[in-house]
Amino acid sequence: LQKELLKYKQEARNLQGIKDALQQRLIQQDASVLQLKQELLRANMDKEELHNQNVDLQRKVEERNRLLAEYKKELGQKDWHLQQRQTKLDEMLRQLSEASYQQVDLERELEHKEALLAHCMKREAEE
């Protein structure tokens, strides 16, 4: 019985050693699982933050595209108005040029008539 008792005690010690080793391994695995869960939580938080930033950036891009479309529309209207004014300006310049030619012609005619009048007055004075 003594031998059997020693044998069972030895077996119990061996089993206790195995149990302790397995418990230590289980503790390490639990620590690893906890660490992995923390990393997963951080990764999910980072992913959510990136998603929110992406949504915000997309909103900003859409807003800028809308503003760009408005600016292009305004620019098109201003170009159209500028073309209209340029056309009017060209027409006014043409009319001004014609008026200048007419003024020059009228001045020549006036000078000619003044010369004739002076000539007639001189002749009359001589007679």
Contacts in CASP RR format, 6 or more apart in sequence:
PFRMAT RR
TARGET T0000
AUTHOR 0000-0000-0000
METHOD contacts of the structure
MODEL  1
LQKELLKYKQEARNLQGIKDALQQRLIQQDASVLQLKQELLRANMDKEEL
HNQNVDLQRKVEERNRLLAEYKKELGQKDWHLQQRQTKLDEMLRQLSEAS
YQQVDLERELEHKEALLAHCMKREAEE
END
